[in-house]
Amino acid sequence: MDKIGRTIRRRRREGKTDYKARLGVIKSSLPRIVIRKTNRYIIAQLVETDIAQDKIIVSVSSKDLLGKGWPKELEGSLKNLSAAYLTGILLANKAKKKEKCILDIGLQRNIHRGRLYATLKGLIDGGMEIPHNQDCLPDEEMLSSNKKTSEILKTVREKIKHG
């Protein structure tokens, strides 16, 4: 219980939901892009919000990049900046309607030029319209840190765009 004697909601107590931010998302009536990091992958989803429930329209994971040309020997690096960027492009490519959306990173740390924002950059480069601050996105130099990564990024991006 709170100091006032009010019971704290279970999902807030578990650190899963910020109800104040969720109310703002529901009031906007725009679909949202939900980006989550796991220990191995980046997961991105296009979600429409109803008052009581959320409906996932399109969902992709960085694991899907293995079928798009990501090298099998680099399977352990499916959560780096390049994989996050390509996951964003993959979601934008799968989402047929290129409508205006809002970003939802939940209770994750807001680290500028990090993996979450690399996914956002991929979504924007894929044609999605998402309000953002240009300063928080990683630049091309960060996405392709060495020559091998640059080649992988180029080949996988082409395979995603051409089906």
Order of alpha helices (4+ residues) and beta strands (2+ residues): alpha-alpha-beta-beta-beta-alpha-beta-alpha-alpha-alpha
